[in-house]
C-alpha cells in the first residue's frame, strides 16, 4: 500500500505554503493516492468583538475566507488536483491535537508539514504531531533542493527500517532517475583498546562488519541492485543524527527517510532517538518519518479501551 494513499497536508494559508505544496506535488502525482485533505487549523475562528464593532463589514465567516485562500493556493500550485479526490478543511482548536485526531479519524497514511529553514529547529507543534500521530510524517522545509532526486535511508536493521526501505523502493519506482542510498552508522566503542587493536584497526573491522550486514539487509528487497549501500563512521563527538545529517548535506540528498521505533506495538508510537534528534536539529532537508500504521492504530485502540 502506498504511504501516500490517504494524505493530510497541513497549511497555514499564506505564501509559506508554496514550498510545501511544491514538494508534496512531486510525490502525490505519481503515487497511488486515494484521498487528500488540505487542512488549516486555527485556535479561534472568531474575530474579537472590538474588531467587529469597528469593522462591521468583516462579519463574513472567517473560515470561508481562509478556505478560499487555501483553494486558490492549492489549485495554482498543484495543477492536476482537479483530477484527484480532495477536501479543504478549516478546523478550530489546538493545532497539534486537531491534526493528530484527524489523522486517525480520516485513516491518514501520511501527514505532510512545513518546516522553517535558516537554522530554526522543528517547532513544538510539529514535534508533537510527529510523536503522536499514527501516520507517517513528512517535513518539507522552506528551501528545497531541486536537483536529481536522491533519497537517504538510515538503516539500523529493525523491522521498521525494512518497511521504510520497501516504501522507498515504491517511491523510487514512480520517480524518474531517483537515487537511493542506504546507510548504516557504526561507532567504535570506548573500550576498543582492551582487545589489542588500534582505533584505525577497529574502525576498519567494524566498518567491514557494518557493510556486510547492510548489503545482506538490502539484498532481500526487490530492487537491491538500484540501492547504493554505505557504512558511515560516527565520530566520538557526534551522534547518529549528526552523522546522518552531515552525510546528507555532503551528498546533496533531497530527502531523508527514517523509521520510528518498532520492536513492540507500544514502541511503534515513539520516535527513534535518531528521528527525534533530527527534528531537534536545524535540518533543512525534507524528512519523512515512516510508521507502521497498523501498529500505531493498535496503540490508540488500546488507550481508548482503558
C-alpha positions as CSV (number, residue, x, y, z in Angstrom):
1,X,0.0,0.0,0.0
2,X,1.3,3.5,-0.9
3,X,2.4,5.5,2.1
4,X,0.7,8.5,0.4
5,X,-2.7,6.7,-0.1
6,X,-4.6,9.0,2.3
7,X,-2.6,12.2,2.9
8,X,-3.2,15.2,5.1
9,X,-1.4,18.4,4.1
10,X,-1.3,21.0,6.9
11,X,-1.4,24.5,5.6
12,X,-1.4,28.0,7.1
13,X,-3.0,29.7,4.1
14,X,-0.1,32.0,3.3
15,X,2.8,32.2,0.8
16,X,4.8,30.0,3.2
17,X,2.8,27.1,1.9
18,X,4.3,27.3,-1.6
19,X,7.4,25.2,-1.0
20,X,5.3,22.6,0.9
21,X,2.8,22.3,-1.9
22,X,5.5,22.1,-4.5
23,X,7.3,19.3,-2.6
24,X,4.0,17.4,-1.9
25,X,3.1,17.7,-5.5
26,X,6.2,15.6,-6.6
27,X,5.1,12.6,-4.5
28,X,1.3,12.8,-4.9
29,X,1.2,13.0,-8.7
30,X,2.8,9.6,-9.2
31,X,1.8,7.6,-6.2
32,X,-1.4,5.7,-5.6
33,X,-3.4,8.4,-3.8
34,X,-7.0,7.7,-2.7
35,X,-7.7,10.9,-0.8
36,X,-6.0,14.2,0.0
37,X,-7.0,16.5,2.9
38,X,-5.7,20.1,2.9
39,X,-6.1,21.2,6.5
40,X,-5.8,24.6,8.2
41,X,-6.1,24.7,12.0
42,X,-6.7,27.9,13.9
43,X,-7.1,28.2,17.6
44,X,-10.0,30.5,17.2
45,X,-12.1,31.4,14.1
46,X,-13.9,34.2,16.0
47,X,-12.8,37.8,15.5
48,X,-12.6,40.0,18.6
49,X,-15.8,41.8,19.4
50,X,-14.0,45.2,19.3
51,X,-12.8,44.5,15.7
52,X,-16.3,43.6,14.6
53,X,-17.8,46.7,16.2
54,X,-15.2,48.9,14.4
55,X,-15.4,47.0,11.1
56,X,-18.9,45.6,10.6
57,X,-18.1,44.6,7.0
58,X,-15.9,41.8,8.5
59,X,-18.9,39.8,9.7
60,X,-18.4,37.2,6.9
61,X,-17.3,33.8,8.4
62,X,-13.5,33.7,8.8
63,X,-13.3,30.0,7.9
64,X,-14.8,30.7,4.4
65,X,-12.2,33.4,3.8
66,X,-9.4,31.0,4.8
67,X,-10.9,28.2,2.7
68,X,-10.9,30.5,-0.4
69,X,-7.3,31.4,0.2
70,X,-6.2,27.8,0.5
71,X,-8.2,26.7,-2.5
72,X,-6.5,29.4,-4.6
73,X,-3.0,28.3,-3.4
74,X,-3.7,24.6,-4.0
75,X,-5.2,24.9,-7.5
76,X,-2.5,27.2,-8.5
77,X,0.5,25.1,-7.3
78,X,-0.9,21.6,-7.8
79,X,-2.4,21.9,-11.3
80,X,-3.6,18.3,-11.5
81,X,-5.5,18.5,-8.2
82,X,-8.8,18.8,-10.1
83,X,-8.4,15.2,-11.2
84,X,-8.0,13.9,-7.6
85,X,-10.3,13.4,-4.7
86,X,-9.6,16.1,-2.1
87,X,-11.2,18.1,0.7
88,X,-10.4,21.5,2.0
89,X,-10.8,21.7,5.8
90,X,-10.7,24.6,8.2
91,X,-10.7,23.5,11.8
92,X,-10.8,25.3,15.1
93,X,-8.7,24.1,18.1
94,X,-5.3,23.2,19.2
95,X,-3.3,22.6,16.0
96,X,-1.3,19.6,17.2
97,X,-4.2,17.8,18.8
98,X,-6.5,18.5,15.9
99,X,-4.1,17.1,13.3
100,X,-3.4,14.0,15.4
101,X,-7.2,13.3,15.8
102,X,-7.8,14.0,12.1
103,X,-5.0,11.6,11.1
104,X,-6.8,8.8,12.9
105,X,-10.4,9.8,12.0
106,X,-9.5,10.1,8.3
107,X,-7.3,7.0,8.4
108,X,-4.4,9.0,7.0
109,X,-1.3,7.2,6.0
110,X,0.8,10.3,5.7
111,X,0.8,13.8,7.2
112,X,2.9,16.5,5.4
113,X,4.0,19.5,7.4
114,X,6.0,22.6,6.6
115,X,9.3,23.4,8.4
116,X,11.2,26.6,8.8
117,X,14.7,26.7,7.3
118,X,17.5,29.1,8.1
119,X,18.8,27.3,11.2
120,X,15.5,27.0,13.0
121,X,14.6,23.8,14.9
122,X,11.3,22.0,14.3
123,X,8.6,23.6,16.3
124,X,6.9,22.1,19.3
125,X,3.6,21.6,17.4
126,X,5.3,19.7,14.6
127,X,7.3,17.5,17.0
128,X,4.1,16.7,18.9
129,X,2.4,15.6,15.7
130,X,5.4,13.6,14.7
131,X,5.4,11.8,18.1
132,X,1.7,11.0,18.5
133,X,0.1,10.8,15.1
134,X,-0.4,7.2,13.9
135,X,0.5,8.2,10.4
136,X,3.9,8.6,8.8
137,X,5.1,12.2,8.8
138,X,6.9,14.2,6.1
139,X,8.6,17.6,6.9
140,X,9.2,19.9,3.9
141,X,11.4,22.9,4.7
142,X,11.1,26.3,3.0
143,X,14.3,25.7,1.0
144,X,14.2,22.7,-1.3
145,X,16.9,21.1,-3.4
146,X,15.6,20.8,-6.9
147,X,18.4,18.6,-8.4
148,X,18.1,15.0,-9.4
149,X,16.1,13.1,-6.7
150,X,18.2,11.5,-4.1
151,X,16.9,9.6,-1.0
152,X,18.9,8.8,2.1
153,X,17.7,5.9,4.2
154,X,19.4,5.3,7.6
155,X,19.3,1.6,8.4
156,X,19.5,0.1,11.9
157,X,18.3,-3.4,10.8
158,X,15.0,-3.1,12.6
159,X,11.6,-4.1,11.2
160,X,10.7,-0.5,10.6
161,X,13.9,0.0,8.7
162,X,12.8,-2.9,6.4
163,X,9.3,-1.4,6.0
164,X,10.7,2.1,5.3
165,X,13.1,0.5,2.7
166,X,10.1,-1.1,1.0
167,X,8.3,2.2,0.9
168,X,11.3,4.0,-0.5
169,X,11.5,1.3,-3.3
170,X,7.9,2.0,-4.1
171,X,8.5,5.8,-4.3
172,X,11.7,5.2,-6.4
173,X,9.7,3.2,-9.0
174,X,7.4,6.2,-9.5
175,X,10.0,9.0,-9.8
176,X,12.4,9.2,-12.7
177,X,16.1,8.9,-12.1
178,X,15.8,8.7,-8.4
179,X,18.9,7.6,-6.5
180,X,18.5,5.7,-3.2
181,X,21.4,5.4,-0.7
182,X,21.0,3.2,2.4
183,X,23.4,4.0,5.2
184,X,24.3,2.2,8.4
185,X,26.1,4.3,11.0
186,X,28.6,2.5,13.3
187,X,30.7,3.7,16.2
188,X,34.0,2.4,17.7
189,X,33.3,1.6,21.4
190,X,35.3,3.4,24.1
191,X,36.9,0.1,25.3
192,X,38.4,-0.9,22.0
193,X,42.0,-0.7,23.3
194,X,41.4,-3.7,25.6
195,X,41.2,-6.0,22.6
196,X,44.7,-5.1,21.4
197,X,43.7,-3.2,18.3
198,X,44.3,0.4,17.3
199,X,41.5,2.9,16.7
200,X,42.2,2.6,12.9
201,X,42.1,-1.2,13.0
202,X,38.8,-1.3,14.9
203,X,37.3,1.3,12.6
204,X,38.1,-1.0,9.6
205,X,36.9,-4.2,11.3
206,X,33.6,-2.6,12.4
207,X,33.2,-0.9,9.1
208,X,33.6,-4.2,7.2
209,X,31.0,-5.9,9.5
210,X,28.6,-3.0,9.1
211,X,28.9,-3.0,5.3
212,X,28.4,-6.8,5.1
213,X,25.3,-6.6,7.3
214,X,23.9,-3.7,5.3
215,X,24.5,-5.4,2.0
216,X,22.7,-8.5,3.2
217,X,19.8,-6.5,4.7
218,X,19.3,-4.6,1.4
219,X,19.7,-7.7,-0.8
220,X,16.4,-9.1,0.4
221,X,14.5,-6.2,-1.3
222,X,13.1,-6.4,-4.9
223,X,15.4,-3.8,-6.4
224,X,18.5,-4.1,-4.3
225,X,20.8,-3.5,-7.4
226,X,19.5,0.0,-7.6
227,X,20.3,0.9,-4.0
228,X,23.7,2.1,-3.0
229,X,24.9,1.0,0.4
230,X,27.3,2.9,2.6
231,X,28.7,2.3,6.1
232,X,29.5,5.6,7.9
233,X,31.6,6.1,11.0
234,X,30.0,8.0,13.9
235,X,32.9,10.1,15.3
236,X,33.4,10.4,19.1
237,X,32.0,13.9,19.3
238,X,28.9,13.1,17.2
239,X,25.7,11.1,17.5
240,X,24.0,9.1,14.7
241,X,21.7,12.1,13.8
242,X,24.8,14.4,13.4
243,X,26.4,11.8,11.1
244,X,23.3,11.3,9.0
245,X,22.7,15.0,8.6
246,X,26.4,15.7,7.7
247,X,26.4,12.8,5.1
248,X,23.1,14.0,3.6
249,X,24.5,17.5,3.2
250,X,27.7,16.2,1.7
251,X,25.9,14.0,-0.8
252,X,23.2,16.7,-1.7
253,X,20.4,14.4,-0.6
254,X,16.8,15.6,-1.4
255,X,15.0,13.7,1.4
256,X,15.9,11.6,4.4
257,X,13.5,8.6,5.2
258,X,13.7,7.1,8.7
259,X,11.6,4.7,10.7
260,X,10.1,5.1,14.2
261,X,10.7,2.5,16.9
262,X,9.1,-0.8,16.2
263,X,10.2,-3.7,18.5
264,X,6.9,-3.7,20.2
265,X,3.4,-2.3,19.3
266,X,3.8,0.3,22.1
267,X,7.2,1.3,20.8
268,X,5.8,1.9,17.3
269,X,4.2,5.1,18.6
270,X,7.6,6.5,19.7
271,X,10.2,8.2,17.5
272,X,13.6,6.6,17.3
273,X,16.3,8.7,19.1
274,X,17.8,9.5,15.6
275,X,14.5,10.8,14.3
276,X,13.9,12.8,17.5
277,X,17.4,14.3,17.2
278,X,17.0,15.2,13.5
279,X,13.8,17.0,14.4
280,X,15.6,18.9,17.2
281,X,18.4,19.9,14.7
282,X,18.4,22.8,12.2
283,X,18.0,20.3,9.4
284,X,16.8,22.0,6.1
285,X,16.4,18.8,4.1
286,X,12.9,17.1,3.7
287,X,12.5,14.4,6.3
288,X,10.0,11.5,6.3
289,X,9.4,9.5,9.4
290,X,7.8,6.2,8.5
291,X,5.4,4.4,10.9
292,X,3.7,1.1,10.6
293,X,0.1,2.4,10.6
294,X,-1.4,-0.9,11.8
295,X,0.8,-1.0,14.9
296,X,0.2,2.7,15.8
297,X,-3.5,2.4,15.4
298,X,-3.4,-0.6,17.7
299,X,-1.9,1.7,20.4
300,X,-4.7,4.2,20.0
301,X,-7.3,1.4,20.3
302,X,-5.6,0.1,23.4
303,X,-5.8,3.5,25.2
304,X,-9.4,4.0,24.1
305,X,-10.3,0.8,25.8
306,X,-8.8,1.6,29.2
